[in-house]
Amino acid sequence: MKLILIILSLLGLILTIVPAVLVFANIIELSTHKNLMLIGTVLWFVTVPFWMNKRNEHV
């Protein structure tokens, strides 16, 4: 389960970075960029808290 959450959060992070490069290269339109960034941001903030904790579990 944790591996799935990590993969989904990395996908969300990719969706917040790659669309900016694609708009800069004139590959996608600004409206598509905004939609992909929104999806990526929501995906990142929904999945990350479940696998990235602040406490060290080994101590």
C-alpha distance matrix in Angstrom:
0.0 3.8 5.4 5.2 6.4 8.8 10.1 10.8 12.5 14.4 15.5 16.7 18.5 20.1 21.2 23.0 24.8 25.8 27.6 30.0 31.0 31.4 33.7 35.7 36.2 37.3 34.7 33.2 34.9 34.4 33.1 30.4 29.5 29.3 27.0 24.6 24.7 24.1 21.0 19.7 20.6 18.9 15.7 15.8 16.9 14.4 11.2 12.6 13.4 10.0 9.3 13.0 15.0 18.7 19.3 19.3 17.6 20.1 23.2
3.8 0.0 3.8 5.4 5.1 6.2 8.7 9.9 10.5 12.3 14.2 15.3 16.5 18.3 19.9 21.3 22.8 24.1 26.2 28.3 29.3 30.1 32.4 34.0 34.8 36.1 33.8 32.5 34.1 33.4 32.5 29.9 28.6 28.4 26.5 23.9 23.5 23.1 20.4 18.5 19.1 18.0 14.8 14.0 15.1 13.4 9.7 10.1 11.0 8.0 6.1 9.6 11.8 15.4 16.2 16.1 14.9 17.3 20.4
5.4 3.8 0.0 3.8 5.4 5.1 6.2 8.6 9.9 10.6 12.3 14.2 15.3 16.4 18.3 20.1 21.3 22.1 24.5 26.7 27.3 28.0 30.5 32.1 32.6 34.0 31.5 30.5 32.5 32.1 31.4 28.5 27.3 27.5 25.7 22.7 22.7 22.8 19.9 17.8 19.0 18.4 14.8 14.2 16.1 14.8 11.0 11.4 13.4 10.9 8.7 11.5 14.3 17.7 18.7 18.3 17.3 19.3 22.6
5.2 5.4 3.8 0.0 3.8 5.4 5.1 6.1 8.6 9.9 10.5 12.3 14.2 15.3 16.5 18.6 20.2 20.8 22.7 25.3 26.1 26.4 28.8 30.7 31.2 32.2 29.6 28.3 30.1 29.8 28.8 25.8 25.0 25.1 22.9 20.1 20.5 20.4 17.2 15.6 17.1 16.0 12.4 12.6 14.7 12.8 9.4 11.0 13.2 10.8 9.8 12.9 15.9 19.5 20.9 21.0 20.1 22.5 25.6
6.4 5.1 5.4 3.8 0.0 3.8 5.4 5.1 6.1 8.5 9.7 10.4 12.2 14.1 15.2 16.7 18.6 19.8 21.6 23.8 25.1 25.7 27.7 29.6 30.5 31.6 29.3 27.7 29.2 28.4 27.4 24.8 23.6 23.3 21.4 18.8 18.6 18.1 15.3 13.5 14.3 13.2 9.8 9.6 11.2 9.4 5.8 7.3 9.5 7.5 6.8 9.8 12.9 16.4 18.2 18.9 18.4 21.2 23.9
8.8 6.2 5.1 5.4 3.8 0.0 3.8 5.5 5.2 6.1 8.5 9.8 10.5 12.2 14.1 15.4 16.7 18.0 20.3 22.3 23.1 24.1 26.4 27.9 28.7 30.2 28.1 26.9 28.7 27.9 27.4 24.7 23.1 23.2 21.8 18.8 18.2 18.5 16.0 13.5 14.4 14.3 10.9 9.5 11.8 11.2 7.5 7.3 10.3 9.1 7.0 8.8 12.3 15.5 17.5 17.7 17.7 20.1 22.9
10.1 8.7 6.2 5.1 5.4 3.8 0.0 3.8 5.5 5.2 6.1 8.6 9.8 10.5 12.3 14.4 15.5 16.0 18.3 20.7 21.3 21.8 24.4 26.0 26.5 27.8 25.4 24.3 26.4 26.1 25.6 22.6 21.2 21.8 20.1 16.9 17.0 17.7 14.8 12.4 14.3 14.3 10.6 10.2 13.2 12.6 9.3 10.0 13.4 12.3 10.7 12.5 16.1 19.2 21.2 21.4 21.3 23.5 26.5
10.8 9.9 8.6 6.1 5.1 5.5 3.8 0.0 3.8 5.4 5.0 6.2 8.7 9.8 10.5 12.6 14.5 15.3 16.8 19.4 20.5 20.8 22.9 25.0 25.7 26.6 24.2 22.7 24.3 23.8 22.9 20.1 18.9 19.1 17.1 14.2 14.4 14.5 11.4 9.5 11.3 10.9 7.1 7.5 10.5 9.5 6.9 8.7 12.1 11.3 10.9 12.8 16.3 19.5 21.9 22.6 22.7 25.3 28.0
12.5 10.5 9.9 8.6 6.1 5.2 5.5 3.8 0.0 3.8 5.3 4.9 6.2 8.6 9.7 10.7 12.7 14.3 16.0 17.9 19.4 20.3 22.1 23.9 25.0 26.2 24.3 22.7 24.1 23.1 22.5 20.1 18.3 18.2 16.8 14.0 13.1 13.4 11.1 8.4 9.3 9.5 6.3 4.7 7.9 8.1 5.5 5.9 9.7 10.0 9.4 10.3 13.9 16.7 19.4 20.4 21.1 23.8 26.1
14.4 12.3 10.6 9.9 8.5 6.1 5.2 5.4 3.8 0.0 3.8 5.3 4.9 6.1 8.5 9.8 10.7 11.9 14.4 16.2 17.0 18.1 20.4 21.8 22.6 24.2 22.2 21.2 23.1 22.4 22.4 19.6 17.6 18.2 17.3 13.9 13.2 14.5 12.4 9.1 10.7 12.0 9.0 7.3 10.9 11.7 9.3 9.0 12.8 13.2 11.7 12.1 15.8 18.3 21.0 21.5 22.4 24.7 27.2
15.5 14.2 12.3 10.5 9.7 8.5 6.1 5.0 5.3 3.8 0.0 3.8 5.4 5.0 6.2 8.8 10.1 10.4 12.3 14.8 15.7 16.0 18.3 20.2 20.8 22.0 19.7 18.4 20.3 20.0 19.7 16.6 15.1 16.0 14.5 11.0 11.3 12.6 10.0 7.2 10.0 11.0 7.9 7.9 11.6 12.1 10.3 11.2 14.9 15.2 14.4 15.2 19.0 21.6 24.4 25.1 25.7 28.1 30.6
16.7 15.3 14.2 12.3 10.4 9.8 8.6 6.2 4.9 5.3 3.8 0.0 3.8 5.4 5.0 6.5 9.0 10.3 11.4 13.6 15.3 15.8 17.5 19.5 20.7 21.6 19.7 17.9 19.2 18.2 17.7 15.2 13.4 13.5 12.2 9.1 8.5 9.3 7.2 3.9 6.2 7.5 5.1 4.8 8.5 9.5 8.8 9.6 13.2 14.2 14.1 14.5 18.0 20.4 23.5 24.8 25.7 28.4 30.6
18.5 16.5 15.3 14.2 12.2 10.5 9.8 8.7 6.2 4.9 5.4 3.8 0.0 3.8 5.3 5.2 6.5 8.8 10.7 12.0 13.5 14.9 16.6 17.9 19.4 20.8 19.4 18.1 19.5 18.3 18.6 16.3 13.8 14.1 13.9 10.7 9.1 10.9 9.9 6.1 7.2 9.8 8.2 6.1 9.5 11.6 10.7 10.2 13.7 15.3 14.6 14.1 17.5 19.4 22.7 23.7 25.2 27.6 29.6
20.1 18.3 16.4 15.3 14.1 12.2 10.5 9.8 8.6 6.1 5.0 5.4 3.8 0.0 3.8 5.4 5.2 5.8 8.4 10.3 11.0 12.0 14.3 15.7 16.6 18.1 16.4 15.4 17.4 16.9 17.5 14.7 12.4 13.7 13.4 9.8 9.2 11.8 10.6 7.2 9.6 12.2 10.4 9.4 13.0 14.7 13.6 13.5 17.3 18.4 17.5 17.3 20.9 22.8 26.0 26.7 28.0 30.2 32.4
21.2 19.9 18.3 16.5 15.2 14.1 12.3 10.5 9.7 8.5 6.2 5.0 5.3 3.8 0.0 3.8 5.6 5.8 6.5 9.1 10.7 10.9 12.6 14.7 15.8 16.6 14.8 13.1 14.6 13.9 14.0 11.3 9.2 10.3 9.7 6.0 5.9 8.5 7.3 4.6 7.7 10.1 9.0 9.1 12.4 13.9 13.7 14.4 17.9 19.2 18.9 19.0 22.5 24.5 27.8 28.9 30.2 32.6 34.8
23.0 21.3 20.1 18.6 16.7 15.4 14.4 12.6 10.7 9.8 8.8 6.5 5.2 5.4 3.8 0.0 3.8 6.2 6.6 7.5 10.0 11.2 12.1 13.7 15.7 16.7 15.7 14.0 14.9 13.3 13.8 12.0 9.0 9.4 10.0 7.1 4.8 7.8 8.2 5.3 6.4 9.8 9.8 8.9 11.5 13.9 14.2 14.1 17.3 19.3 19.2 18.6 21.8 23.3 26.8 28.2 29.8 32.4 34.2
24.8 22.8 21.3 20.2 18.6 16.7 15.5 14.5 12.7 10.7 10.1 9.0 6.5 5.2 5.6 3.8 0.0 3.8 5.8 5.9 7.1 9.2 10.7 11.5 13.3 15.0 14.3 13.4 14.9 13.8 15.2 13.3 10.0 11.5 12.7 9.6 7.9 11.4 11.8 8.8 10.1 13.6 13.1 11.8 14.6 17.2 17.0 16.4 19.8 21.7 21.0 20.1 23.3 24.6 28.0 29.1 30.9 33.1 34.9
25.8 24.1 22.1 20.8 19.8 18.0 16.0 15.3 14.3 11.9 10.4 10.3 8.8 5.8 5.8 6.2 3.8 0.0 3.8 5.5 5.3 6.3 8.8 10.0 10.8 12.5 11.1 10.7 12.9 12.8 14.3 11.8 9.1 11.6 12.4 9.2 8.9 12.6 12.5 10.1 12.4 15.4 14.7 14.1 17.3 19.3 18.9 18.9 22.4 24.0 23.2 22.7 26.1 27.7 31.0 31.8 33.4 35.5 37.6
27.6 26.2 24.5 22.7 21.6 20.3 18.3 16.8 16.0 14.4 12.3 11.4 10.7 8.4 6.5 6.6 5.8 3.8 0.0 3.8 5.4 4.9 6.1 8.5 9.7 10.3 9.1 7.7 9.3 9.0 10.5 8.2 5.3 8.3 9.4 6.8 7.0 10.7 11.2 9.8 12.0 14.9 14.8 15.0 17.7 19.7 20.0 20.4 23.7 25.4 25.1 24.7 28.1 29.7 33.2 34.3 35.9 38.2 40.2
30.0 28.3 26.7 25.3 23.8 22.3 20.7 19.4 17.9 16.2 14.8 13.6 12.0 10.3 9.1 7.5 5.9 5.5 3.8 0.0 3.8 5.4 5.3 6.2 8.7 9.9 10.1 9.2 10.1 9.0 11.5 10.3 6.8 9.1 11.5 9.6 8.5 12.1 13.6 12.0 13.1 16.5 16.9 16.4 18.8 21.3 21.7 21.6 24.7 26.9 26.5 25.6 28.7 29.9 33.5 34.7 36.6 38.8 40.6
31.0 29.3 27.3 26.1 25.1 23.1 21.3 20.5 19.4 17.0 15.7 15.3 13.5 11.0 10.7 10.0 7.1 5.3 5.4 3.8 0.0 3.8 5.5 5.0 6.2 8.6 8.7 9.3 11.3 11.2 14.0 12.4 9.5 12.5 14.5 12.2 11.7 15.5 16.3 14.4 16.1 19.4 19.3 18.7 21.4 23.8 23.8 23.5 26.9 28.7 27.9 27.1 30.4 31.5 34.9 35.8 37.7 39.6 41.5
31.4 30.1 28.0 26.4 25.7 24.1 21.8 20.8 20.3 18.1 16.0 15.8 14.9 12.0 10.9 11.2 9.2 6.3 4.9 5.4 3.8 0.0 3.8 5.4 5.1 6.2 5.2 5.8 8.5 9.5 12.0 10.0 8.1 11.7 13.1 11.0 11.7 15.3 15.8 14.7 16.9 19.8 19.6 19.7 22.5 24.5 24.6 24.9 28.3 29.9 29.3 28.9 32.3 33.8 37.2 38.1 39.7 41.8 43.9
33.7 32.4 30.5 28.8 27.7 26.4 24.4 22.9 22.1 20.4 18.3 17.5 16.6 14.3 12.6 12.1 10.7 8.8 6.1 5.3 5.5 3.8 0.0 3.8 5.3 4.9 5.9 5.3 6.2 6.5 9.7 8.9 6.8 10.0 12.3 11.3 11.5 14.8 16.2 15.5 17.2 20.1 20.6 20.7 23.1 25.3 25.9 26.2 29.4 31.3 31.1 30.5 33.7 35.0 38.6 39.8 41.5 43.8 45.6
35.7 34.0 32.1 30.7 29.6 27.9 26.0 25.0 23.9 21.8 20.2 19.5 17.9 15.7 14.7 13.7 11.5 10.0 8.5 6.2 5.0 5.4 3.8 0.0 3.8 5.5 7.7 8.6 9.6 9.6 13.2 12.7 10.3 13.1 15.7 14.5 14.2 17.6 19.1 18.0 19.3 22.5 23.0 22.6 25.0 27.5 27.9 27.7 30.9 33.0 32.5 31.5 34.7 35.7 39.2 40.2 42.3 44.3 46.0
36.2 34.8 32.6 31.2 30.5 28.7 26.5 25.7 25.0 22.6 20.8 20.7 19.4 16.6 15.8 15.7 13.3 10.8 9.7 8.7 6.2 5.1 5.3 3.8 0.0 3.8 5.5 8.0 10.1 11.4 14.7 13.6 11.9 15.3 17.3 15.8 16.2 19.7 20.7 19.6 21.5 24.5 24.5 24.4 27.1 29.3 29.4 29.5 32.9 34.6 33.9 33.2 36.5 37.7 41.1 41.9 43.8 45.7 47.6
37.3 36.1 34.0 32.2 31.6 30.2 27.8 26.6 26.2 24.2 22.0 21.6 20.8 18.1 16.6 16.7 15.0 12.5 10.3 9.9 8.6 6.2 4.9 5.5 3.8 0.0 3.8 5.7 7.1 9.2 12.3 11.6 10.8 14.1 16.0 15.2 16.1 19.2 20.3 19.9 21.8 24.6 24.9 25.2 27.8 29.7 30.2 30.7 34.0 35.7 35.3 34.9 38.2 39.6 43.1 44.1 45.8 47.9 49.9
34.7 33.8 31.5 29.6 29.3 28.1 25.4 24.2 24.3 22.2 19.7 19.7 19.4 16.4 14.8 15.7 14.3 11.1 9.1 10.1 8.7 5.2 5.9 7.7 5.5 3.8 0.0 3.8 7.0 9.8 12.1 10.2 10.1 13.8 14.7 13.5 15.2 18.2 18.6 18.3 20.8 23.2 23.1 23.8 26.6 28.2 28.4 29.1 32.6 34.0 33.6 33.5 37.0 38.6 42.0 42.9 44.3 46.4 48.6
33.2 32.5 30.5 28.3 27.7 26.9 24.3 22.7 22.7 21.2 18.4 17.9 18.1 15.4 13.1 14.0 13.4 10.7 7.7 9.2 9.3 5.8 5.3 8.6 8.0 5.7 3.8 0.0 3.8 6.7 8.4 6.5 6.9 10.4 11.2 10.5 12.4 15.1 15.6 15.9 18.3 20.4 20.6 21.7 24.3 25.7 26.3 27.3 30.6 32.0 32.0 32.0 35.4 37.2 40.6 41.8 43.2 45.5 47.7
34.9 34.1 32.5 30.1 29.2 28.7 26.4 24.3 24.1 23.1 20.3 19.2 19.5 17.4 14.6 14.9 14.9 12.9 9.3 10.1 11.3 8.5 6.2 9.6 10.1 7.1 7.0 3.8 0.0 3.8 5.5 5.4 6.3 8.9 10.2 10.8 12.3 14.5 15.7 16.5 18.3 20.3 21.2 22.4 24.5 26.0 27.1 28.2 31.2 32.9 33.3 33.2 36.4 38.1 41.6 43.1 44.5 47.1 49.0
34.4 33.4 32.1 29.8 28.4 27.9 26.1 23.8 23.1 22.4 20.0 18.2 18.3 16.9 13.9 13.3 13.8 12.8 9.0 9.0 11.2 9.5 6.5 9.6 11.4 9.2 9.8 6.7 3.8 0.0 3.8 5.4 4.9 6.2 8.7 9.9 10.4 12.3 14.3 15.1 16.2 18.4 19.8 20.7 22.4 24.2 25.7 26.5 29.3 31.3 31.9 31.5 34.5 36.0 39.6 41.3 43.0 45.6 47.3
33.1 32.5 31.4 28.8 27.4 27.4 25.6 22.9 22.5 22.4 19.7 17.7 18.6 17.5 14.0 13.8 15.2 14.3 10.5 11.5 14.0 12.0 9.7 13.2 14.7 12.3 12.1 8.4 5.5 3.8 0.0 3.8 5.3 5.1 6.4 8.7 9.9 10.7 12.6 14.3 15.4 16.8 18.5 20.0 21.4 22.7 24.5 25.9 28.4 30.3 31.2 31.2 34.1 35.9 39.4 41.3 42.7 45.5 47.3
30.4 29.9 28.5 25.8 24.8 24.7 22.6 20.1 20.1 19.6 16.6 15.2 16.3 14.7 11.3 12.0 13.3 11.8 8.2 10.3 12.4 10.0 8.9 12.7 13.6 11.6 10.2 6.5 5.4 5.4 3.8 0.0 3.8 5.4 5.2 6.2 8.5 9.9 10.7 12.2 14.2 15.6 16.5 18.2 20.1 21.2 22.5 24.0 26.9 28.4 29.1 29.3 32.5 34.5 37.9 39.5 40.7 43.5 45.5
29.5 28.6 27.3 25.0 23.6 23.1 21.2 18.9 18.3 17.6 15.1 13.4 13.8 12.4 9.2 9.0 10.0 9.1 5.3 6.8 9.5 8.1 6.8 10.3 11.9 10.8 10.1 6.9 6.3 4.9 5.3 3.8 0.0 3.8 5.5 5.3 6.1 8.6 10.0 10.4 12.0 14.3 15.2 16.2 18.2 19.9 21.1 22.0 25.0 26.8 27.2 27.1 30.2 31.9 35.4 37.0 38.5 41.2 43.0
29.3 28.4 27.5 25.1 23.3 23.2 21.8 19.1 18.2 18.2 16.0 13.5 14.1 13.7 10.3 9.4 11.5 11.6 8.3 9.1 12.5 11.7 10.0 13.1 15.3 14.1 13.8 10.4 8.9 6.2 5.1 5.4 3.8 0.0 3.8 5.5 5.1 6.1 8.7 9.8 10.5 12.3 14.1 15.2 16.5 18.2 20.0 21.1 23.6 25.6 26.5 26.3 29.1 30.8 34.4 36.3 37.8 40.7 42.3
27.0 26.5 25.7 22.9 21.4 21.8 20.1 17.1 16.8 17.3 14.5 12.2 13.9 13.4 9.7 10.0 12.7 12.4 9.4 11.5 14.5 13.1 12.3 15.7 17.3 16.0 14.7 11.2 10.2 8.7 6.4 5.2 5.5 3.8 0.0 3.8 5.5 5.2 6.3 8.6 10.0 10.8 12.2 14.2 15.7 16.6 18.4 20.0 22.6 24.1 25.3 25.6 28.5 30.6 34.0 35.9 37.0 40.0 41.8
24.6 23.9 22.7 20.1 18.8 18.8 16.9 14.2 14.0 13.9 11.0 9.1 10.7 9.8 6.0 7.1 9.6 9.2 6.8 9.6 12.2 11.0 11.3 14.5 15.8 15.2 13.5 10.5 10.8 9.9 8.7 6.2 5.3 5.5 3.8 0.0 3.8 5.4 5.1 6.0 8.5 10.0 10.4 12.1 14.3 15.3 16.4 17.9 20.8 22.3 22.9 23.2 26.4 28.5 31.9 33.5 34.6 37.4 39.4
24.7 23.5 22.7 20.5 18.6 18.2 17.0 14.4 13.1 13.2 11.3 8.5 9.1 9.2 5.9 4.8 7.9 8.9 7.0 8.5 11.7 11.7 11.5 14.2 16.2 16.1 15.2 12.4 12.3 10.4 9.9 8.5 6.1 5.1 5.5 3.8 0.0 3.8 5.5 5.0 6.0 8.5 9.7 10.4 12.2 14.1 15.4 16.2 19.0 20.9 21.6 21.3 24.3 26.1 29.6 31.4 32.8 35.7 37.4
24.1 23.1 22.8 20.4 18.1 18.5 17.7 14.5 13.4 14.5 12.6 9.3 10.9 11.8 8.5 7.8 11.4 12.6 10.7 12.1 15.5 15.3 14.8 17.6 19.7 19.2 18.2 15.1 14.5 12.3 10.7 9.9 8.6 6.1 5.2 5.4 3.8 0.0 3.8 5.4 5.2 6.2 8.5 9.9 10.8 12.1 14.3 15.6 17.8 19.8 21.1 21.1 23.8 25.7 29.2 31.3 32.5 35.6 37.2
21.0 20.4 19.9 17.2 15.3 16.0 14.8 11.4 11.1 12.4 10.0 7.2 9.9 10.6 7.3 8.2 11.8 12.5 11.2 13.6 16.3 15.8 16.2 19.1 20.7 20.3 18.6 15.6 15.7 14.3 12.6 10.7 10.0 8.7 6.3 5.1 5.5 3.8 0.0 3.8 5.5 5.3 6.0 8.5 10.2 10.6 12.2 14.1 16.7 18.0 19.2 19.8 22.8 25.1 28.4 30.2 31.1 34.2 36.1
19.7 18.5 17.8 15.6 13.5 13.5 12.4 9.5 8.4 9.1 7.2 3.9 6.1 7.2 4.6 5.3 8.8 10.1 9.8 12.0 14.4 14.7 15.5 18.0 19.6 19.9 18.3 15.9 16.5 15.1 14.3 12.2 10.4 9.8 8.6 6.0 5.0 5.4 3.8 0.0 3.8 5.5 5.1 6.0 8.6 9.9 10.7 11.8 14.9 16.4 17.0 17.2 20.4 22.6 25.9 27.5 28.6 31.5 33.5
20.6 19.1 19.0 17.1 14.3 14.4 14.3 11.3 9.3 10.7 10.0 6.2 7.2 9.6 7.7 6.4 10.1 12.4 12.0 13.1 16.1 16.9 17.2 19.3 21.5 21.8 20.8 18.3 18.3 16.2 15.4 14.2 12.0 10.5 10.0 8.5 6.0 5.2 5.5 3.8 0.0 3.8 5.4 5.1 6.2 8.5 10.1 10.7 13.1 15.3 16.3 16.0 18.8 20.6 24.1 26.1 27.5 30.5 32.1
18.9 18.0 18.4 16.0 13.2 14.3 14.3 10.9 9.5 12.0 11.0 7.5 9.8 12.2 10.1 9.8 13.6 15.4 14.9 16.5 19.4 19.8 20.1 22.5 24.5 24.6 23.2 20.4 20.3 18.4 16.8 15.6 14.3 12.3 10.8 10.0 8.5 6.2 5.3 5.5 3.8 0.0 3.8 5.4 5.3 6.0 8.5 10.2 12.0 13.8 15.6 15.9 18.4 20.7 24.0 26.2 27.1 30.4 32.0
15.7 14.8 14.8 12.4 9.8 10.9 10.6 7.1 6.3 9.0 7.9 5.1 8.2 10.4 9.0 9.8 13.1 14.7 14.8 16.9 19.3 19.6 20.6 23.0 24.5 24.9 23.1 20.6 21.2 19.8 18.5 16.5 15.2 14.1 12.2 10.4 9.7 8.5 6.0 5.1 5.4 3.8 0.0 3.8 5.7 5.3 6.1 8.4 11.0 12.0 13.2 14.2 17.1 19.8 22.8 24.6 25.3 28.4 30.4
15.8 14.0 14.2 12.6 9.6 9.5 10.2 7.5 4.7 7.3 7.9 4.8 6.1 9.4 9.1 8.9 11.8 14.1 15.0 16.4 18.7 19.7 20.7 22.6 24.4 25.2 23.8 21.7 22.4 20.7 20.0 18.2 16.2 15.2 14.2 12.1 10.4 9.9 8.5 6.0 5.1 5.4 3.8 0.0 3.8 5.5 5.5 5.9 8.9 10.7 11.3 11.4 14.4 16.7 20.0 21.7 22.8 25.8 27.7
16.9 15.1 16.1 14.7 11.2 11.8 13.2 10.5 7.9 10.9 11.6 8.5 9.5 13.0 12.4 11.5 14.6 17.3 17.7 18.8 21.4 22.5 23.1 25.0 27.1 27.8 26.6 24.3 24.5 22.4 21.4 20.1 18.2 16.5 15.7 14.3 12.2 10.8 10.2 8.6 6.2 5.3 5.7 3.8 0.0 3.8 5.7 5.7 7.1 9.7 11.3 11.0 13.3 15.4 18.7 21.0 22.2 25.5 26.9
14.4 13.4 14.8 12.8 9.4 11.2 12.6 9.5 8.1 11.7 12.1 9.5 11.6 14.7 13.9 13.9 17.2 19.3 19.7 21.3 23.8 24.5 25.3 27.5 29.3 29.7 28.2 25.7 26.0 24.2 22.7 21.2 19.9 18.2 16.6 15.3 14.1 12.1 10.6 9.9 8.5 6.0 5.3 5.5 3.8 0.0 3.8 6.1 6.9 8.1 10.5 11.5 13.6 16.4 19.2 21.5 21.9 25.4 27.1
11.2 9.7 11.0 9.4 5.8 7.5 9.3 6.9 5.5 9.3 10.3 8.8 10.7 13.6 13.7 14.2 17.0 18.9 20.0 21.7 23.8 24.6 25.9 27.9 29.4 30.2 28.4 26.3 27.1 25.7 24.5 22.5 21.1 20.0 18.4 16.4 15.4 14.3 12.2 10.7 10.1 8.5 6.1 5.5 5.7 3.8 0.0 3.8 5.8 5.9 7.4 9.0 11.7 14.9 17.5 19.2 19.5 22.7 24.8
12.6 10.1 11.4 11.0 7.3 7.3 10.0 8.7 5.9 9.0 11.2 9.6 10.2 13.5 14.4 14.1 16.4 18.9 20.4 21.6 23.5 24.9 26.2 27.7 29.5 30.7 29.1 27.3 28.2 26.5 25.9 24.0 22.0 21.1 20.0 17.9 16.2 15.6 14.1 11.8 10.7 10.2 8.4 5.9 5.7 6.1 3.8 0.0 3.8 5.4 5.7 5.8 8.8 11.6 14.5 16.2 17.0 20.2 22.0
13.4 11.0 13.4 13.2 9.5 10.3 13.4 12.1 9.7 12.8 14.9 13.2 13.7 17.3 17.9 17.3 19.8 22.4 23.7 24.7 26.9 28.3 29.4 30.9 32.9 34.0 32.6 30.6 31.2 29.3 28.4 26.9 25.0 23.6 22.6 20.8 19.0 17.8 16.7 14.9 13.1 12.0 11.0 8.9 7.1 6.9 5.8 3.8 0.0 3.8 5.7 5.5 6.8 9.6 12.3 14.7 15.4 18.9 20.3
10.0 8.0 10.9 10.8 7.5 9.1 12.3 11.3 10.0 13.2 15.2 14.2 15.3 18.4 19.2 19.3 21.7 24.0 25.4 26.9 28.7 29.9 31.3 33.0 34.6 35.7 34.0 32.0 32.9 31.3 30.3 28.4 26.8 25.6 24.1 22.3 20.9 19.8 18.0 16.4 15.3 13.8 12.0 10.7 9.7 8.1 5.9 5.4 3.8 0.0 3.8 6.1 7.4 11.0 12.7 14.5 14.3 17.8 19.6
9.3 6.1 8.7 9.8 6.8 7.0 10.7 10.9 9.4 11.7 14.4 14.1 14.6 17.5 18.9 19.2 21.0 23.2 25.1 26.5 27.9 29.3 31.1 32.5 33.9 35.3 33.6 32.0 33.3 31.9 31.2 29.1 27.2 26.5 25.3 22.9 21.6 21.1 19.2 17.0 16.3 15.6 13.2 11.3 11.3 10.5 7.4 5.7 5.7 3.8 0.0 3.8 6.1 9.8 11.4 12.4 12.2 15.4 17.7
13.0 9.6 11.5 12.9 9.8 8.8 12.5 12.8 10.3 12.1 15.2 14.5 14.1 17.3 19.0 18.6 20.1 22.7 24.7 25.6 27.1 28.9 30.5 31.5 33.2 34.9 33.5 32.0 33.2 31.5 31.2 29.3 27.1 26.3 25.6 23.2 21.3 21.1 19.8 17.2 16.0 15.9 14.2 11.4 11.0 11.5 9.0 5.8 5.5 6.1 3.8 0.0 3.8 6.8 9.2 10.5 11.5 14.5 16.3
15.0 11.8 14.3 15.9 12.9 12.3 16.1 16.3 13.9 15.8 19.0 18.0 17.5 20.9 22.5 21.8 23.3 26.1 28.1 28.7 30.4 32.3 33.7 34.7 36.5 38.2 37.0 35.4 36.4 34.5 34.1 32.5 30.2 29.1 28.5 26.4 24.3 23.8 22.8 20.4 18.8 18.4 17.1 14.4 13.3 13.6 11.7 8.8 6.8 7.4 6.1 3.8 0.0 3.8 5.8 7.9 9.1 12.5 13.6
18.7 15.4 17.7 19.5 16.4 15.5 19.2 19.5 16.7 18.3 21.6 20.4 19.4 22.8 24.5 23.3 24.6 27.7 29.7 29.9 31.5 33.8 35.0 35.7 37.7 39.6 38.6 37.2 38.1 36.0 35.9 34.5 31.9 30.8 30.6 28.5 26.1 25.7 25.1 22.6 20.6 20.7 19.8 16.7 15.4 16.4 14.9 11.6 9.6 11.0 9.8 6.8 3.8 0.0 3.8 6.6 9.1 12.0 12.2
19.3 16.2 18.7 20.9 18.2 17.5 21.2 21.9 19.4 21.0 24.4 23.5 22.7 26.0 27.8 26.8 28.0 31.0 33.2 33.5 34.9 37.2 38.6 39.2 41.1 43.1 42.0 40.6 41.6 39.6 39.4 37.9 35.4 34.4 34.0 31.9 29.6 29.2 28.4 25.9 24.1 24.0 22.8 20.0 18.7 19.2 17.5 14.5 12.3 12.7 11.4 9.2 5.8 3.8 0.0 3.7 6.1 8.9 8.7
19.3 16.1 18.3 21.0 18.9 17.7 21.4 22.6 20.4 21.5 25.1 24.8 23.7 26.7 28.9 28.2 29.1 31.8 34.3 34.7 35.8 38.1 39.8 40.2 41.9 44.1 42.9 41.8 43.1 41.3 41.3 39.5 37.0 36.3 35.9 33.5 31.4 31.3 30.2 27.5 26.1 26.2 24.6 21.7 21.0 21.5 19.2 16.2 14.7 14.5 12.4 10.5 7.9 6.6 3.7 0.0 3.8 5.6 6.0
17.6 14.9 17.3 20.1 18.4 17.7 21.3 22.7 21.1 22.4 25.7 25.7 25.2 28.0 30.2 29.8 30.9 33.4 35.9 36.6 37.7 39.7 41.5 42.3 43.8 45.8 44.3 43.2 44.5 43.0 42.7 40.7 38.5 37.8 37.0 34.6 32.8 32.5 31.1 28.6 27.5 27.1 25.3 22.8 22.2 21.9 19.5 17.0 15.4 14.3 12.2 11.5 9.1 9.1 6.1 3.8 0.0 3.8 5.7
20.1 17.3 19.3 22.5 21.2 20.1 23.5 25.3 23.8 24.7 28.1 28.4 27.6 30.2 32.6 32.4 33.1 35.5 38.2 38.8 39.6 41.8 43.8 44.3 45.7 47.9 46.4 45.5 47.1 45.6 45.5 43.5 41.2 40.7 40.0 37.4 35.7 35.6 34.2 31.5 30.5 30.4 28.4 25.8 25.5 25.4 22.7 20.2 18.9 17.8 15.4 14.5 12.5 12.0 8.9 5.6 3.8 0.0 3.8
23.2 20.4 22.6 25.6 23.9 22.9 26.5 28.0 26.1 27.2 30.6 30.6 29.6 32.4 34.8 34.2 34.9 37.6 40.2 40.6 41.5 43.9 45.6 46.0 47.6 49.9 48.6 47.7 49.0 47.3 47.3 45.5 43.0 42.3 41.8 39.4 37.4 37.2 36.1 33.5 32.1 32.0 30.4 27.7 26.9 27.1 24.8 22.0 20.3 19.6 17.7 16.3 13.6 12.2 8.7 6.0 5.7 3.8 0.0
